[in-house]
Amino acid sequence: MDGSGSTIAARKILVGLDVKDDMHAFSGTTYHLGAEGVRAGFLAATEHLFPKGMKALPIYAAAAWWKIRGGLRNRRGFKYTNAYVDAVWRRHLARFSGAAVISNFQLFGPYFVRRHRSFDVVPYIYIDGSLWEYFNTYAPFDTAGIDKEAMQQALITEQESYDNARAVVVMSARSANCLAERYAVPREKMHVIPPAANIPEPVLHRLEPRIEERRGERDALVVGFVGLAAERKGLPVIAAAVQLARSRGRDVRLNVIGNCPPEIAARPEVTYFGRIDKRTDIERFIEIVSALDLGCMLSRAELAGIALLEFLRLGVPVIASDVGGIPDIVALGAGELVSPDITAEELAAIFTRLIEDRDRLQRLQRLAWEKRHRASWKRVVDDLQYAVV
């Protein structure tokens, strides 16, 4: 990287500290935001700092020792410790001299906080939400096993990170409220910028005329679900609602991408496409999702619903639960918010109304199509230029 201060001073660099896989980590945000930011000239580069190679062996050794000291239990959460973030920034901070660093990770750590000014690094944060939200709202799902000491330390380090950032950008109004109330981050220092669909824009632009040609009315209502966390995102309720509507003579079908319990995948009204790797099979993903009448995701915990954005970017309206950052996502396109406790009976009634009131469904679809560009990373980059100054 260029070491001249005059050249780097104007540089804005997106940084991911928890990036094992460019396309998928942090729901793909670092990769896709970085690609659009560089293309638009807003970002100079994207840097993925997750430790790799021989030089990273000391970090892996520290992680192993940390796990061993945890005893017989399966200790998880090393990435939330100061030992991890300090080790990463000791290796890389000097390379960012004179630059504005936009981190997709909540933690800078004590080393960064002490040294970033001496390297003339200006820190910004763009995240889906706070660690307090993540640790608490996801507790019944994937955070229950994280080491308690690591979480406690992370919350302290997170506070210091927000205090030292020039601006903190979050993806939802609820996360902004959490940062104001629990971390005392000043409102004037915060910005709310919802994320976008993780679909490469050049591919989408090439396929868009074909997608528009296929849009049109049909007798059946085809509902789509995309997600790996089938239980947390409400697939069993969606499948049960489809079954109920069909038992009452309504032609409702369900297409599933991601993970699907075998008993749901085997139903005649369900088409299960399995997991689709968007790195290698993005056109197939676009073809399947864009052919839906409606996207549906009933998350019980969701800081930012990227799958919903994929529906909206392809002009498909959504039904989604009113949790976390989902209201901010739905507002970008068209759809309906429902309670996260919605029953299959209640959801079946919504499907039935949309079948019986085709004008309403078509209005939602037209609105989603007209607003589809709001779910693009171009909109995010345009908005970030007012936050990262």
Order of alpha helices (4+ residues) and beta strands (2+ residues): alpha-beta-alpha-beta-alpha-alpha-beta-alpha-beta-alpha-alpha-beta-alpha-beta-alpha-beta-alpha-beta-alpha-beta-alpha-beta-alpha-beta-alpha-beta-alpha-alpha-alpha
